[in-house]
């Protein structure tokens, strides 16, 4: 279970990093304001999801 969660977290972190780089290069000319806002919300959701995955991994490791 821990290995599966760690793999999921690693994949999520890769996607988060790509999205962060993408967002840092965007401006109002390349994306609509609404799309930019939605991508930022998506990034926040991904950040929260990563935090929860980390907590679950820590909890499972402590339970061993």
Secondary structure, 3 states (H helix, E strand, C coil): CHHHHHHHHHHHHHHHHHHHHHHHHCCCCCCCHHHHHHHHHHHHHHHHHHHHHHHHHHHHHHHC
